[in-house]
């Protein structure tokens, strides 16, 4: 490990004002919901903050299963279960939007011949000299 990597590891600090205890709930089929319960640095519940609910599932594609994850705006587990399908739909729509944006950005890049990563498409002088025409 280099000196810069060691220094950055030494700079890591845990945000003790933002600690959570995690619980998981699943239907053993398609739905997983994580509840992040806010806690204080001593491990006791932090009643000044509300729990965070995060839904997880997989959708099937031609390339295989794709993990989907998104926050569920809920105040309790029952509400999180009820809102799970819509939250996953929003997460999928966001994923599609992000993929389309990345594709748009990639397709709008200017292609410069001879730039690193570009294949040699020929053109220009050929190796070994010119053609067979001699002026004499």
N, CA, C and O atoms as a GROMACS GRO file, in nm:
protein
  544
    1UNK      N    1   0.084  -0.117   0.000
    1UNK     CA    2   0.000   0.000   0.000
    1UNK      C    3   0.089   0.124   0.000
    1UNK      O    4   0.185   0.131   0.076
    2UNK      N    5   0.058   0.220  -0.085
    2UNK     CA    6   0.138   0.341  -0.095
    2UNK      C    7   0.115   0.435   0.021
    2UNK      O    8   0.022   0.417   0.100
    3UNK      N    9   0.201   0.535   0.030
    3UNK     CA   10   0.192   0.631   0.140
    3UNK      C   11   0.062   0.710   0.135
    3UNK      O   12   0.002   0.736   0.239
    4UNK      N   13   0.018   0.750   0.014
    4UNK     CA   14  -0.106   0.826   0.001
    4UNK      C   15  -0.227   0.743   0.043
    4UNK      O   16  -0.319   0.794   0.106
    5UNK      N   17  -0.228   0.612   0.007
    5UNK     CA   18  -0.339   0.526   0.046
    5UNK      C   19  -0.343   0.510   0.198
    5UNK      O   20  -0.451   0.512   0.257
    6UNK      N   21  -0.227   0.494   0.261
    6UNK     CA   22  -0.220   0.481   0.406
    6UNK      C   23  -0.271   0.607   0.474
    6UNK      O   24  -0.344   0.600   0.572
    7UNK      N   25  -0.233   0.723   0.421
    7UNK     CA   26  -0.277   0.849   0.479
    7UNK      C   27  -0.429   0.862   0.469
    7UNK      O   28  -0.493   0.905   0.564
    8UNK      N   29  -0.488   0.826   0.354
    8UNK     CA   30  -0.632   0.839   0.339
    8UNK      C   31  -0.707   0.742   0.431
    8UNK      O   32  -0.815   0.775   0.479
    9UNK      N   33  -0.652   0.623   0.455
    9UNK     CA   34  -0.714   0.530   0.550
    9UNK      C   35  -0.709   0.586   0.691
    9UNK      O   36  -0.802   0.565   0.769
   10UNK      N   37  -0.603   0.656   0.725
   10UNK     CA   38  -0.591   0.716   0.858
   10UNK      C   39  -0.689   0.831   0.877
   10UNK      O   40  -0.722   0.866   0.990
   11UNK      N   41  -0.736   0.889   0.767
   11UNK     CA   42  -0.828   1.002   0.774
   11UNK      C   43  -0.974   0.960   0.786
   11UNK      O   44  -1.062   1.045   0.803
   12UNK      N   45  -1.003   0.829   0.778
   12UNK     CA   46  -1.140   0.782   0.787
   12UNK      C   47  -1.192   0.804   0.928
   12UNK      O   48  -1.128   0.767   1.026
   13UNK      N   49  -1.311   0.865   0.937
   13UNK     CA   50  -1.373   0.890   1.067
   13UNK      C   51  -1.520   0.848   1.060
   13UNK      O   52  -1.588   0.876   0.962
   14UNK      N   53  -1.566   0.781   1.162
   14UNK     CA   54  -1.706   0.740   1.171
   14UNK      C   55  -1.788   0.860   1.216
   14UNK      O   56  -1.752   0.928   1.312
   15UNK      N   57  -1.899   0.886   1.145
   15UNK     CA   58  -1.989   0.995   1.181
   15UNK      C   59  -2.079   0.947   1.295
   15UNK      O   60  -2.184   0.888   1.270
   16UNK      N   61  -2.039   0.972   1.419
   16UNK     CA   62  -2.112   0.921   1.536
   16UNK      C   63  -2.249   0.986   1.552
   16UNK      O   64  -2.331   0.936   1.629
   17UNK      N   65  -2.275   1.095   1.481
   17UNK     CA   66  -2.407   1.159   1.488
   17UNK      C   67  -2.502   1.098   1.384
   17UNK      O   68  -2.617   1.140   1.375
   18UNK      N   69  -2.455   1.000   1.308
   18UNK     CA   70  -2.536   0.942   1.201
   18UNK      C   71  -2.528   0.789   1.203
   18UNK      O   72  -2.510   0.726   1.098
   19UNK      N   73  -2.540   0.730   1.320
   19UNK     CA   74  -2.531   0.584   1.334
   19UNK      C   75  -2.670   0.521   1.327
   19UNK      O   76  -2.769   0.579   1.371
   20UNK      N   77  -2.676   0.399   1.269
   20UNK     CA   78  -2.801   0.325   1.256
   20UNK      C   79  -2.777   0.178   1.290
   20UNK      O   80  -2.669   0.125   1.268
   21UNK      N   81  -2.880   0.114   1.345
   21UNK     CA   82  -2.882  -0.031   1.365
   21UNK      C   83  -2.972  -0.087   1.255
   21UNK      O   84  -3.081  -0.035   1.230
   22UNK      N   85  -2.928  -0.192   1.190
   22UNK     CA   86  -3.000  -0.244   1.074
   22UNK      C   87  -3.080  -0.369   1.108
   22UNK      O   88  -3.031  -0.459   1.177
   23UNK      N   89  -3.205  -0.374   1.060
   23UNK     CA   90  -3.290  -0.492   1.069
   23UNK      C   91  -3.334  -0.529   0.928
   23UNK      O   92  -3.354  -0.441   0.844
   24UNK      N   93  -3.350  -0.657   0.903
   24UNK     CA   94  -3.393  -0.702   0.770
   24UNK      C   95  -3.523  -0.780   0.780
   24UNK      O   96  -3.545  -0.856   0.874
   25UNK      N   97  -3.610  -0.760   0.680
   25UNK     CA   98  -3.737  -0.829   0.670
   25UNK      C   99  -3.750  -0.881   0.527
   25UNK      O  100  -3.714  -0.810   0.433
   26UNK      N  101  -3.799  -1.003   0.510
   26UNK     CA  102  -3.813  -1.059   0.375
   26UNK      C  103  -3.935  -1.149   0.368
   26UNK      O  104  -3.979  -1.206   0.468
   27UNK      N  105  -3.989  -1.162   0.246
   27UNK     CA  106  -4.097  -1.257   0.223
   27UNK      C  107  -4.042  -1.388   0.164
   27UNK      O  108  -4.119  -1.476   0.128
   28UNK      N  109  -3.910  -1.399   0.154
   28UNK     CA  110  -3.840  -1.516   0.100
   28UNK      C  111  -3.873  -1.542  -0.047
   28UNK      O  112  -3.843  -1.649  -0.099
   29UNK      N  113  -3.934  -1.444  -0.114
   29UNK     CA  114  -3.967  -1.458  -0.256
   29UNK      C  115  -3.905  -1.344  -0.335
   29UNK      O  116  -3.807  -1.363  -0.407
   30UNK      N  117  -3.962  -1.225  -0.322
   30UNK     CA  118  -3.914  -1.113  -0.404
   30UNK      C  119  -3.876  -0.989  -0.324
   30UNK      O  120  -3.798  -0.906  -0.371
   31UNK      N  121  -3.928  -0.977  -0.204
   31UNK     CA  122  -3.912  -0.851  -0.131
   31UNK      C  123  -3.816  -0.864  -0.014
   31UNK      O  124  -3.823  -0.958   0.066
   32UNK      N  125  -3.726  -0.768  -0.005
   32UNK     CA  126  -3.642  -0.750   0.114
   32UNK      C  127  -3.653  -0.604   0.154
   32UNK      O  128  -3.640  -0.514   0.071
   33UNK      N  129  -3.675  -0.582   0.281
   33UNK     CA  130  -3.683  -0.445   0.333
   33UNK      C  131  -3.586  -0.434   0.449
   33UNK      O  132  -3.589  -0.514   0.542
   34UNK      N  133  -3.502  -0.334   0.442
   34UNK     CA  134  -3.409  -0.305   0.552
   34UNK      C  135  -3.463  -0.184   0.627
   34UNK      O  136  -3.500  -0.083   0.567
   35UNK      N  137  -3.466  -0.196   0.759
   35UNK     CA  138  -3.502  -0.081   0.842
   35UNK      C  139  -3.376  -0.037   0.914
   35UNK      O  140  -3.315  -0.115   0.987
   36UNK      N  141  -3.337   0.087   0.893
   36UNK     CA  142  -3.221   0.145   0.960
   36UNK      C  143  -3.273   0.229   1.075
   36UNK      O  144  -3.331   0.336   1.055
   37UNK      N  145  -3.251   0.179   1.197
   37UNK     CA  146  -3.299   0.246   1.318
   37UNK      C  147  -3.191   0.339   1.370
   37UNK      O  148  -3.080   0.295   1.398
   38UNK      N  149  -3.222   0.468   1.384
   38UNK     CA  150  -3.120   0.562   1.433
   38UNK      C  151  -3.083   0.532   1.578
   38UNK      O  152  -3.169   0.506   1.662
   39UNK      N  153  -2.954   0.537   1.605
   39UNK     CA  154  -2.904   0.514   1.742
   39UNK      C  155  -2.802   0.621   1.778
   39UNK      O  156  -2.744   0.686   1.691
   40UNK      N  157  -2.782   0.636   1.906
   40UNK     CA  158  -2.678   0.726   1.958
   40UNK      C  159  -2.547   0.649   1.964
   40UNK      O  160  -2.546   0.527   1.945
   41UNK      N  161  -2.439   0.718   1.989
   41UNK     CA  162  -2.307   0.653   1.990
   41UNK      C  163  -2.294   0.546   2.098
   41UNK      O  164  -2.206   0.461   2.090
   42UNK      N  165  -2.382   0.550   2.201
   42UNK     CA  166  -2.377   0.446   2.305
   42UNK      C  167  -2.466   0.326   2.270
   42UNK      O  168  -2.476   0.232   2.349
   43UNK      N  169  -2.531   0.329   2.153
   43UNK     CA  170  -2.615   0.218   2.108
   43UNK      C  171  -2.761   0.231   2.146
   43UNK      O  172  -2.843   0.150   2.104
   44UNK      N  173  -2.796   0.332   2.224
   44UNK     CA  174  -2.936   0.351   2.263
   44UNK      C  175  -3.012   0.417   2.148
   44UNK      O  176  -2.953   0.488   2.066
   45UNK      N  177  -3.145   0.394   2.141
   45UNK     CA  178  -3.225   0.453   2.033
   45UNK      C  179  -3.217   0.605   2.033
   45UNK      O  180  -3.215   0.669   2.138
   46UNK      N  181  -3.211   0.662   1.913
   46UNK     CA  182  -3.211   0.808   1.897
   46UNK      C  183  -3.350   0.848   1.849
   46UNK      O  184  -3.380   0.843   1.730
   47UNK      N  185  -3.434   0.889   1.943
   47UNK     CA  186  -3.575   0.922   1.913
   47UNK      C  187  -3.590   1.051   1.834
   47UNK      O  188  -3.700   1.080   1.786
   48UNK      N  189  -3.483   1.129   1.819
   48UNK     CA  190  -3.493   1.256   1.747
   48UNK      C  191  -3.488   1.236   1.594
   48UNK      O  192  -3.515   1.328   1.518
   49UNK      N  193  -3.453   1.115   1.551
   49UNK     CA  194  -3.449   1.085   1.407
   49UNK      C  195  -3.542   0.969   1.377
   49UNK      O  196  -3.567   0.884   1.463
   50UNK      N  197  -3.594   0.965   1.256
   50UNK     CA  198  -3.686   0.857   1.219
   50UNK      C  199  -3.612   0.746   1.145
   50UNK      O  200  -3.509   0.771   1.083
   51UNK      N  201  -3.665   0.625   1.151
   51UNK     CA  202  -3.603   0.513   1.079
   51UNK      C  203  -3.606   0.536   0.928
   51UNK      O  204  -3.689   0.610   0.876
   52UNK      N  205  -3.513   0.471   0.860
   52UNK     CA  206  -3.508   0.475   0.714
   52UNK      C  207  -3.540   0.334   0.664
   52UNK      O  208  -3.486   0.236   0.714
   53UNK      N  209  -3.629   0.325   0.565
   53UNK     CA  210  -3.666   0.197   0.505
   53UNK      C  211  -3.609   0.190   0.364
   53UNK      O  212  -3.624   0.284   0.285
   54UNK      N  213  -3.543   0.079   0.333
   54UNK     CA  214  -3.484   0.059   0.201
   54UNK      C  215  -3.532  -0.074   0.146
   54UNK      O  216  -3.515  -0.178   0.210
   55UNK      N  217  -3.593  -0.070   0.028
   55UNK     CA  218  -3.642  -0.191  -0.036
   55UNK      C  219  -3.540  -0.245  -0.134
   55UNK      O  220  -3.465  -0.170  -0.196
   56UNK      N  221  -3.537  -0.378  -0.146
   56UNK     CA  222  -3.446  -0.444  -0.239
   56UNK      C  223  -3.520  -0.559  -0.306
   56UNK      O  224  -3.597  -0.631  -0.242
   57UNK      N  225  -3.495  -0.576  -0.436
   57UNK     CA  226  -3.548  -0.688  -0.512
   57UNK      C  227  -3.458  -0.711  -0.632
   57UNK      O  228  -3.356  -0.644  -0.647
   58UNK      N  229  -3.495  -0.806  -0.717
   58UNK     CA  230  -3.422  -0.832  -0.841
   58UNK      C  231  -3.523  -0.836  -0.954
   58UNK      O  232  -3.634  -0.887  -0.938
   59UNK      N  233  -3.484  -0.783  -1.069
   59UNK     CA  234  -3.565  -0.799  -1.189
   59UNK      C  235  -3.484  -0.883  -1.288
   59UNK      O  236  -3.362  -0.875  -1.291
   60UNK      N  237  -3.553  -0.962  -1.366
   60UNK     CA  238  -3.485  -1.047  -1.463
   60UNK      C  239  -3.468  -0.972  -1.595
   60UNK      O  240  -3.559  -0.902  -1.640
   61UNK      N  241  -3.351  -0.988  -1.654
   61UNK     CA  242  -3.322  -0.930  -1.785
   61UNK      C  243  -3.259  -1.038  -1.871
   61UNK      O  244  -3.236  -1.150  -1.825
   62UNK      N  245  -3.231  -1.005  -1.996
   62UNK     CA  246  -3.165  -1.100  -2.086
   62UNK      C  247  -3.026  -1.135  -2.035
   62UNK      O  248  -2.973  -1.242  -2.065
   63UNK      N  249  -2.966  -1.045  -1.956
   63UNK     CA  250  -2.832  -1.065  -1.903
   63UNK      C  251  -2.835  -1.134  -1.766
   63UNK      O  252  -2.729  -1.160  -1.708
   64UNK      N  253  -2.954  -1.164  -1.714
   64UNK     CA  254  -2.966  -1.226  -1.584
   64UNK      C  255  -3.031  -1.131  -1.485
   64UNK      O  256  -3.082  -1.026  -1.525
   65UNK      N  257  -3.031  -1.166  -1.356
   65UNK     CA  258  -3.098  -1.082  -1.256
   65UNK      C  259  -3.023  -0.951  -1.234
   65UNK      O  260  -2.900  -0.947  -1.230
   66UNK      N  261  -3.100  -0.844  -1.219
   66UNK     CA  262  -3.044  -0.711  -1.192
   66UNK      C  263  -3.095  -0.668  -1.055
   66UNK      O  264  -3.216  -0.664  -1.033
   67UNK      N  265  -3.005  -0.635  -0.961
   67UNK     CA  266  -3.050  -0.589  -0.830
   67UNK      C  267  -3.110  -0.449  -0.838
   67UNK      O  268  -3.058  -0.362  -0.909
   68UNK      N  269  -3.218  -0.429  -0.766
   68UNK     CA  270  -3.286  -0.299  -0.760
   68UNK      C  271  -3.298  -0.262  -0.614
   68UNK      O  272  -3.335  -0.344  -0.531
   69UNK      N  273  -3.267  -0.137  -0.583
   69UNK     CA  274  -3.274  -0.090  -0.444
   69UNK      C  275  -3.322   0.054  -0.444
   69UNK      O  276  -3.285   0.133  -0.530
   70UNK      N  277  -3.406   0.086  -0.347
   70UNK     CA  278  -3.453   0.223  -0.336
   70UNK      C  279  -3.512   0.250  -0.198
   70UNK      O  280  -3.560   0.159  -0.130
   71UNK      N  281  -3.506   0.376  -0.160
   71UNK     CA  282  -3.562   0.416  -0.031
   71UNK      C  283  -3.715   0.414  -0.039
   71UNK      O  284  -3.773   0.448  -0.142
   72UNK      N  285  -3.777   0.374   0.070
   72UNK     CA  286  -3.923   0.371   0.081
   72UNK      C  287  -3.962   0.477   0.183
   72UNK      O  288  -3.918   0.472   0.298
   73UNK      N  289  -4.044   0.572   0.140
   73UNK     CA  290  -4.089   0.678   0.231
   73UNK      C  291  -4.201   0.621   0.318
   73UNK      O  292  -4.318   0.620   0.279
   74UNK      N  293  -4.164   0.576   0.438
   74UNK     CA  294  -4.260   0.511   0.527
   74UNK      C  295  -4.224   0.544   0.672
   74UNK      O  296  -4.109   0.572   0.704
   75UNK      N  297  -4.326   0.540   0.758
   75UNK     CA  298  -4.302   0.567   0.900
   75UNK      C  299  -4.306   0.440   0.984
   75UNK      O  300  -4.271   0.442   1.102
   76UNK      N  301  -4.349   0.327   0.923
   76UNK     CA  302  -4.348   0.199   0.994
   76UNK      C  303  -4.337   0.085   0.893
   76UNK      O  304  -4.346   0.107   0.772
   77UNK      N  305  -4.317  -0.036   0.942
   77UNK     CA  306  -4.296  -0.151   0.855
   77UNK      C  307  -4.418  -0.180   0.769
   77UNK      O  308  -4.403  -0.212   0.650
   78UNK      N  309  -4.538  -0.172   0.825
   78UNK     CA  310  -4.660  -0.198   0.747
   78UNK      C  311  -4.669  -0.105   0.627
   78UNK      O  312  -4.702  -0.147   0.516
   79UNK      N  313  -4.640   0.021   0.651
   79UNK     CA  314  -4.644   0.120   0.543
   79UNK      C  315  -4.534   0.091   0.440
   79UNK      O  316  -4.556   0.106   0.320
   80UNK      N  317  -4.417   0.048   0.486
   80UNK     CA  318  -4.307   0.015   0.395
   80UNK      C  319  -4.345  -0.103   0.306
   80UNK      O  320  -4.315  -0.103   0.187
   81UNK      N  321  -4.411  -0.204   0.364
   81UNK     CA  322  -4.455  -0.321   0.286
   81UNK      C  323  -4.557  -0.277   0.182
   81UNK      O  324  -4.551  -0.321   0.067
   82UNK      N  325  -4.650  -0.192   0.221
   82UNK     CA  326  -4.754  -0.143   0.130
   82UNK      C  327  -4.694  -0.062   0.015
   82UNK      O  328  -4.738  -0.073  -0.099
   83UNK      N  329  -4.593   0.020   0.046
   83UNK     CA  330  -4.534   0.108  -0.055
   83UNK      C  331  -4.419   0.043  -0.133
   83UNK      O  332  -4.365   0.104  -0.225
   84UNK      N  333  -4.382  -0.080  -0.097
   84UNK     CA  334  -4.270  -0.148  -0.161
   84UNK      C  335  -4.280  -0.154  -0.314
   84UNK      O  336  -4.186  -0.113  -0.382
   85UNK      N  337  -4.393  -0.202  -0.371
   85UNK     CA  338  -4.399  -0.214  -0.518
   85UNK      C  339  -4.377  -0.081  -0.589
   85UNK      O  340  -4.302  -0.075  -0.687
   86UNK      N  341  -4.440   0.025  -0.542
   86UNK     CA  342  -4.424   0.156  -0.607
   86UNK      C  343  -4.282   0.208  -0.593
   86UNK      O  344  -4.227   0.266  -0.687
   87UNK      N  345  -4.220   0.187  -0.477
   87UNK     CA  346  -4.082   0.232  -0.456
   87UNK      C  347  -3.987   0.159  -0.550
   87UNK      O  348  -3.892   0.219  -0.601
   88UNK      N  349  -4.010   0.029  -0.572
   88UNK     CA  350  -3.923  -0.046  -0.663
   88UNK      C  351  -3.946  -0.003  -0.808
   88UNK      O  352  -3.852   0.000  -0.887
   89UNK      N  353  -4.071   0.031  -0.842
   89UNK     CA  354  -4.100   0.082  -0.976
   89UNK      C  355  -4.025   0.213  -1.001
   89UNK      O  356  -3.967   0.233  -1.108
   90UNK      N  357  -4.026   0.302  -0.903
   90UNK     CA  358  -3.953   0.429  -0.914
   90UNK      C  359  -3.803   0.402  -0.927
   90UNK      O  360  -3.735   0.467  -1.007
   91UNK      N  361  -3.751   0.307  -0.850
   91UNK     CA  362  -3.608   0.274  -0.856
   91UNK      C  363  -3.570   0.221  -0.994
   91UNK      O  364  -3.464   0.256  -1.046
   92UNK      N  365  -3.656   0.138  -1.054
   92UNK     CA  366  -3.629   0.085  -1.188
   92UNK      C  367  -3.633   0.198  -1.290
   92UNK      O  368  -3.546   0.206  -1.378
   93UNK      N  369  -3.732   0.286  -1.280
   93UNK     CA  370  -3.741   0.400  -1.372
   93UNK      C  371  -3.617   0.488  -1.361
   93UNK      O  372  -3.566   0.536  -1.462
   94UNK      N  373  -3.570   0.511  -1.239
   94UNK     CA  374  -3.448   0.590  -1.218
   94UNK      C  375  -3.327   0.522  -1.282
   94UNK      O  376  -3.244   0.589  -1.344
   95UNK      N  377  -3.317   0.389  -1.268
   95UNK     CA  378  -3.206   0.315  -1.329
   95UNK      C  379  -3.209   0.328  -1.481
   95UNK      O  380  -3.105   0.349  -1.543
   96UNK      N  381  -3.327   0.317  -1.540
   96UNK     CA  382  -3.341   0.328  -1.685
   96UNK      C  383  -3.303   0.467  -1.731
   96UNK      O  384  -3.231   0.484  -1.830
   97UNK      N  385  -3.351   0.569  -1.658
   97UNK     CA  386  -3.317   0.708  -1.691
   97UNK      C  387  -3.166   0.732  -1.686
   97UNK      O  388  -3.109   0.794  -1.776
   98UNK      N  389  -3.102   0.682  -1.581
   98UNK     CA  390  -2.956   0.698  -1.567
   98UNK      C  391  -2.882   0.628  -1.680
   98UNK      O  392  -2.785   0.681  -1.734
   99UNK      N  393  -2.927   0.508  -1.717
   99UNK     CA  394  -2.862   0.434  -1.826
   99UNK      C  395  -2.879   0.508  -1.958
   99UNK      O  396  -2.785   0.515  -2.037
  100UNK      N  397  -2.998   0.562  -1.983
  100UNK     CA  398  -3.020   0.637  -2.106
  100UNK      C  399  -2.935   0.764  -2.109
  100UNK      O  400  -2.882   0.800  -2.214
  101UNK      N  401  -2.920   0.830  -1.996
  101UNK     CA  402  -2.837   0.951  -1.989
  101UNK      C  403  -2.691   0.917  -2.015
  101UNK      O  404  -2.624   0.989  -2.089
  102UNK      N  405  -2.641   0.808  -1.956
  102UNK     CA  406  -2.502   0.766  -1.982
  102UNK      C  407  -2.483   0.734  -2.129
  102UNK      O  408  -2.381   0.770  -2.188
  103UNK      N  409  -2.580   0.665  -2.188
  103UNK     CA  410  -2.571   0.630  -2.330
  103UNK      C  411  -2.570   0.757  -2.415
  103UNK      O  412  -2.493   0.766  -2.511
  104UNK      N  413  -2.655   0.853  -2.381
  104UNK     CA  414  -2.661   0.979  -2.455
  104UNK      C  415  -2.528   1.052  -2.445
  104UNK      O  416  -2.477   1.104  -2.544
  105UNK      N  417  -2.470   1.057  -2.324
  105UNK     CA  418  -2.343   1.124  -2.305
  105UNK      C  419  -2.232   1.055  -2.383
  105UNK      O  420  -2.147   1.122  -2.443
  106UNK      N  421  -2.231   0.922  -2.383
  106UNK     CA  422  -2.128   0.848  -2.458
  106UNK      C  423  -2.141   0.873  -2.608
  106UNK      O  424  -2.041   0.889  -2.677
  107UNK      N  425  -2.264   0.876  -2.658
  107UNK     CA  426  -2.283   0.891  -2.802
  107UNK      C  427  -2.255   1.033  -2.848
  107UNK      O  428  -2.233   1.056  -2.967
  108UNK      N  429  -2.255   1.130  -2.757
  108UNK     CA  430  -2.230   1.268  -2.797
  108UNK      C  431  -2.082   1.307  -2.786
  108UNK      O  432  -2.046   1.421  -2.816
  109UNK      N  433  -1.998   1.215  -2.744
  109UNK     CA  434  -1.856   1.245  -2.735
  109UNK      C  435  -1.798   1.262  -2.875
  109UNK      O  436  -1.838   1.191  -2.968
  110UNK      N  437  -1.705   1.355  -2.890
  110UNK     CA  438  -1.639   1.377  -3.018
  110UNK      C  439  -1.532   1.270  -3.037
  110UNK      O  440  -1.450   1.247  -2.949
  111UNK      N  441  -1.534   1.205  -3.153
  111UNK     CA  442  -1.437   1.101  -3.185
  111UNK      C  443  -1.323   1.165  -3.262
  111UNK      O  444  -1.344   1.224  -3.368
  112UNK      N  445  -1.202   1.154  -3.209
  112UNK     CA  446  -1.083   1.210  -3.272
  112UNK      C  447  -0.996   1.096  -3.320
  112UNK      O  448  -0.949   1.016  -3.239
  113UNK      N  449  -0.974   1.087  -3.454
  113UNK     CA  450  -0.888   0.979  -3.504
  113UNK      C  451  -0.750   0.984  -3.441
  113UNK      O  452  -0.692   1.091  -3.423
  114UNK      N  453  -0.699   0.868  -3.407
  114UNK     CA  454  -0.565   0.860  -3.347
  114UNK      C  455  -0.563   0.885  -3.198
  114UNK      O  456  -0.458   0.878  -3.136
  115UNK      N  457  -0.680   0.915  -3.140
  115UNK     CA  458  -0.685   0.939  -2.996
  115UNK      C  459  -0.666   0.806  -2.923
  115UNK      O  460  -0.699   0.701  -2.978
  116UNK      N  461  -0.612   0.809  -2.802
  116UNK     CA  462  -0.594   0.685  -2.727
  116UNK      C  463  -0.726   0.609  -2.716
  116UNK      O  464  -0.831   0.668  -2.689
  117UNK      N  465  -0.718   0.480  -2.738
  117UNK     CA  466  -0.838   0.397  -2.730
  117UNK      C  467  -0.914   0.385  -2.860
  117UNK      O  468  -1.008   0.307  -2.870
  118UNK      N  469  -0.874   0.462  -2.962
  118UNK     CA  470  -0.940   0.455  -3.091
  118UNK      C  471  -0.864   0.358  -3.180
  118UNK      O  472  -0.741   0.358  -3.181
  119UNK      N  473  -0.935   0.274  -3.256
  119UNK     CA  474  -0.866   0.181  -3.346
  119UNK      C  475  -0.807   0.256  -3.464
  119UNK      O  476  -0.856   0.362  -3.502
  120UNK      N  477  -0.699   0.200  -3.522
  120UNK     CA  478  -0.640   0.259  -3.642
  120UNK      C  479  -0.727   0.216  -3.759
  120UNK      O  480  -0.731   0.098  -3.794
  121UNK      N  481  -0.794   0.311  -3.818
  121UNK     CA  482  -0.889   0.281  -3.925
  121UNK      C  483  -0.827   0.296  -4.063
  121UNK      O  484  -0.898   0.298  -4.164
  122UNK      N  485  -0.696   0.306  -4.069
  122UNK     CA  486  -0.630   0.317  -4.198
  122UNK      C  487  -0.626   0.461  -4.244
  122UNK      O  488  -0.646   0.553  -4.165
  123UNK      N  489  -0.600   0.481  -4.372
  123UNK     CA  490  -0.587   0.615  -4.426
  123UNK      C  491  -0.446   0.666  -4.403
  123UNK      O  492  -0.371   0.607  -4.326
  124UNK      N  493  -0.410   0.769  -4.467
  124UNK     CA  494  -0.277   0.825  -4.451
  124UNK      C  495  -0.174   0.740  -4.524
  124UNK      O  496  -0.210   0.642  -4.587
  125UNK      N  497  -0.048   0.776  -4.516
  125UNK     CA  498   0.057   0.703  -4.586
  125UNK      C  499   0.068   0.560  -4.535
  125UNK      O  500   0.052   0.534  -4.416
  126UNK      N  501   0.095   0.470  -4.627
  126UNK     CA  502   0.109   0.329  -4.593
  126UNK      C  503   0.255   0.298  -4.559
  126UNK      O  504   0.345   0.362  -4.613
  127UNK      N  505   0.279   0.202  -4.473
  127UNK     CA  506   0.416   0.165  -4.440
  127UNK      C  507   0.489   0.111  -4.563
  127UNK      O  508   0.428   0.050  -4.650
  128UNK      N  509   0.619   0.134  -4.569
  128UNK     CA  510   0.700   0.078  -4.676
  128UNK      C  511   0.711   0.166  -4.799
  128UNK      O  512   0.761   0.120  -4.902
  129UNK      N  513   0.669   0.287  -4.794
  129UNK     CA  514   0.685   0.377  -4.909
  129UNK      C  515   0.557   0.390  -4.989
  129UNK      O  516   0.452   0.338  -4.950
  130UNK      N  517   0.567   0.458  -5.101
  130UNK     CA  518   0.451   0.491  -5.183
  130UNK      C  519   0.415   0.379  -5.279
  130UNK      O  520   0.447   0.262  -5.256
  131UNK      N  521   0.348   0.417  -5.387
  131UNK     CA  522   0.303   0.321  -5.486
  131UNK      C  523   0.413   0.287  -5.586
  131UNK      O  524   0.531   0.305  -5.557
  132UNK      N  525   0.373   0.237  -5.707
  132UNK     CA  526   0.470   0.191  -5.806
  132UNK      C  527   0.487   0.290  -5.921
  132UNK      O  528   0.551   0.257  -6.021
  133UNK      N  529   0.434   0.406  -5.909
  133UNK     CA  530   0.449   0.505  -6.016
  133UNK      C  531   0.582   0.577  -5.996
  133UNK      O  532   0.611   0.628  -5.888
  134UNK      N  533   0.663   0.579  -6.102
  134UNK     CA  534   0.792   0.648  -6.097
  134UNK      C  535   0.793   0.755  -6.204
  134UNK      O  536   0.753   0.730  -6.317
  135UNK      N  537   0.837   0.870  -6.170
  135UNK     CA  538   0.851   0.977  -6.268
  135UNK      C  539   0.996   0.979  -6.312
  135UNK      O  540   1.086   0.988  -6.229
  136UNK      N  541   1.018   0.970  -6.433
  136UNK     CA  542   1.154   0.957  -6.472
  136UNK      C  543   1.197   1.043  -6.575
  136UNK      O  544   1.313   1.039  -6.616
   0.00000   0.00000   0.00000
